[in-house]
Amino acid sequence: MNKKYIIKSFMILFLFLFISSTRIEATEGIKPIKVPVLMYHHISDEVNNSMVVSKDKFYEDMITLKEAGYEGIFLTDLYEYLQGNTTLPDKPIIITFDDGYSSFYEIAYPISQETNMKLTVSIIGWSVGRDKMMDNKTPIIPHFSWIEAKEMLDSGLIDIQNHTYDLHSPEGYSLGLNNPTAKGMMKLNGENNYRYRIRLRDDLITLNYLTYNNTGHIPSFIAYPYGMYSDLTESAIYSFGFKGSLTSDEGIREFKTVNDLKKIPRINITNSIKKEELLRTIENSTLK
């Protein structure tokens, strides 16, 4: 029996156990609750695009939210609330980061510790702990390691979710393993639905297995690379046992049932949004 077959068999068993532990059931009598979901990516004093904010800006955002009465919660806290298993603060907010850059560990995590604001980061599997591409030559923005991931999870202030193992790539060949890929989680040209679902399954469960193996934690939400998804993508991820998905669609949602955890809109926070505008944006965003 070869190593590849053993790994594949273990992944299928892991998938079965994951689905068995994440059954979603409708719950009646839950009070609808509006929960803003903010989206960040990278923190650096070199602000050169809309996905980068400075350290001072992020710190100011957390203080502004805290002074306005907002309390950070995890996506899993919201899921448990909608299942009738827990309560939430009066003004809950979910603060998310995509990609898993080292700036999250070095800057966002200490600010989370200081302000007691919970944060959620969705990671790209192949890039964990790396500052170069897989050729070990081409530099990339550094990403935090599995050891750092476990430290943050153990603090109780940080949650880690799935941003795919190797599907966060432009169309052509994937950035990690150099596999043929469409953009993000979209279908390849000529790919049938069955093969598409298998390709998604293998990628997502690979990252979940690695996360569990290194931290003891199993991600249960997906942040879509580039914010791209389809009805087939959504159908596939729930068949794999995931509880919800994060998009890049702008807006805010009032959550009534666990079905509202699908295609969650977020508010992209740029460095140019000042603290007064931050609160106005949260309070006035379109319901989706």
N, C-alpha and C positions, 0 to 999 in steps of 0.2 A: 504494500500500500504506500503510494508516494505522499510526500509532504503536502503538495497542493491539494490532494484529495482530502487529507486529514483536516487541513485548515477550512476547506469548503464545507465539510461535514459539520465541523464545530460551529461555523457561522450560521448554518441552517438551524442547528439546535439552539443557538443563542437567539436567533430570530423567533423561533417558536416560544421560547421562554419569555422574550420581550413582549410579544403580542399577548401572551396569556396573562401578563401582569399589568397590562394597560388597557383593559376593557373600558370603553366609554359608555356610560349609561345616562339617559336623560333624567333630570331631577326636577320635580315640580316645587313651586313655592319659594324659589330663590328670587330675592329682590334684585332687579336689574341694576347694574353699576357701570358707570362710565370710567374707563381706565385709559389715560393717555399712555402711549408707548413711544418713547424717544429713541432715535437712532443716531449712534456715533460710530466712527471707525477708528481713527488714529489721532493721537495727541502729540503735537510737536510745536516748537516755537517757529518752525519753518512752515507757515501756513500757505500752501501753494495750490490748494484746490478745495472744493466744497466738502470733502470728506475728512478734512483735517481741522482740528481746533487746538488752540494753545492750552497750555497747562493752566494759566490764569483764567482763561475763559471757562474751562471745565469746572474748575474749583468754584468760580462765581456762580455757575449754573446750579451746582449742588447746594450751595448756601442759599441761593434765591429760592429754590424749590423747598428747602427745609423751612425757611422763614415763612413761606406761603402756606405751610401746613402739610405739604406732600410727604408721603412716606413711601420709600421704595419697596416693591414686592417682586417676587419671582413669577414667571409664567406658571410654574407649578402651583404657586399659592393661589393664583386665579383659577386654575383648573380645580383645585380642591374646594374652593369657595363655590364654584358652579356645581360641584358634586354634593354640596351641602355638608362638607366635612370640616369647614373652618370659617372664621370670620376674617374680614379685611379692615384695615384702617379707614377712617372717614374719607381721606383723600389719597387713595393709592395711585402709584405711578410705576411704570415698568421702564427701566433705563437699560437699553441694549447697546452692545458693541458688536460689530461684525469683524471677522478675520483673525482675531487672536494675536494682535501685534504685541511686542514686548512693552510698548508704551502703556498698554492696559495694566500689566503687572507692575511696572515701575512708577506709574503716575496715577492711573485711575484707582487701582486697588488701595494705595495708601490714603487717597482722598475718601474712598469708601469707608475705610477704617476710622478716619477722623470724623466724618459726618454721619456715620452709621446708615448710609444709604446703600441698599442692596443694588447690585449690578448683575446683568446677564451678558455673557460673551459667547458668541457662536464661532466655533473654530473650524479651520480648514485642516483636515487630517495630515496630509503629506508635509505641510509646512511647519508643524509643531516643532519648536526648538531649533529652527533653521534660520540662518541669515544669508543663505545662498540657495540657488536653484539646485535641483538634483544632480547637476553636473559638477557641483561643488566649486564652481568658478564664478558664475554670474550672480552678483549681489542682489538681495531683495531686502525689503524692510524686515528687520529681525522680528521673530515670533517667540512668544514665551514657551517654556519647556513643559513637559509632563510633570516634572517635580514641582515647578511653580504652579501649574494648574491644580495639583492636589493640595498644595498649601492654601491656595485661595478657596477652593471648595471646602476645606476643613474649617475655614474661618467662619462659615455660615453666612458670609456677606456676598459671596459670589456664586453664581450658577453658570454652568457651561452647557451649551446646546450645539446642535449639529448644523454646520455650514457646508457639508459634504466633505468626503475624503479627497476627491480629485475631480470634481465637476465644476469648480469655480475657475473656468477657463474660457477664453474666447473660442469661437468656432475654428476647428482645425485639429490640433493635437493638444491634449491636456498638459497643463503646466507641470504637473507632478510626474506622472508615469509615462507621458508621451503617447497616451492612447487616443484613437480617433474620438472626437467629441463635437457635439453641437455647442452653441453658446449656453453656458450654465447647465441647467437640468432639462433642456429641450431635447426633442427627438432628433436623431441623426437622419439625414436624407435616406429614404428607402428602408428605414428601420421599422419592423412591425411592432405592434403593441406589446406582444409577449416578450420579445428581446429587449425592448425598451424598459419594461418593468423589471426584468432580471438585471439589467445594467444598473438601474437606480438602486435596486435592492442590495446588490453586491457592494456598491459604493457606500451607501448610508450605513449599512450594518457593519461594514469594515470599520468605519469611524466609531460607531457605538461600541464595538468590541474593543478597540484600542483604548477608548476613553475608560471603559469599565476595567480593562486589564491594568491600566496605569493609575487609576484614581478611585476605583470602586463605584463610580457614578455612571448612570446610563442616561444620555440625552433623550428627551421625549418630544422636543419641538425642532422644527427645521426653519432656518433662515434661508430663503431662496437666493442663490447667487444671482447678482444683477437684478434681483427682484422679479425674475422671470419664472412663470409657471403656466400651466394649462389645466383644464379639467382632468385630463388623464394623469398629470403629475399629482394633483390633489388626491385623486382616487387611489393612486399607487401608494402614496406615503401613509394613508390611513390603513391600507391593507397590511402595511408593514408594522403597524402598532403605534405610530406616532400620534400625539394628542392634538397637535396644532401646527400652524405654519405662520411665519413672519414674512411680509412682503415689503416692498419699498413704496407701495401706494401711500400717498399722503392722506392723512385724516386721522380720525379718532373714532372709537367704537363704544357703544353701550352694550355690555355683555349680559345676555339673558340666560343662555344655555351653553353647554359645551360645544354646540355647533358653531357658536360665534368665535371659537378659537381657530377657525379656518380662515386663511388669507387675512391675517390681522394687519391693518394699516398702521403705519408709523409716521412720526414727525421727524424729518431729517433736520438735525441741528447743525448749523454752520457757524463759523467763527464770527460772522457779521451780525448774528442775532443778539442784541443786547438784552439785559435781564428784564427790562420792562416788556420788550417785545416777546421774550420767551414765554412769559405768563399769558400775555394776550393771545399768542399763537396756540398755546395749549387750551385756553378757555374758548377760543373762537373757531377752532378747526372744524371742518365739515365732518358730520357723522357719516360713517360708512359701515 
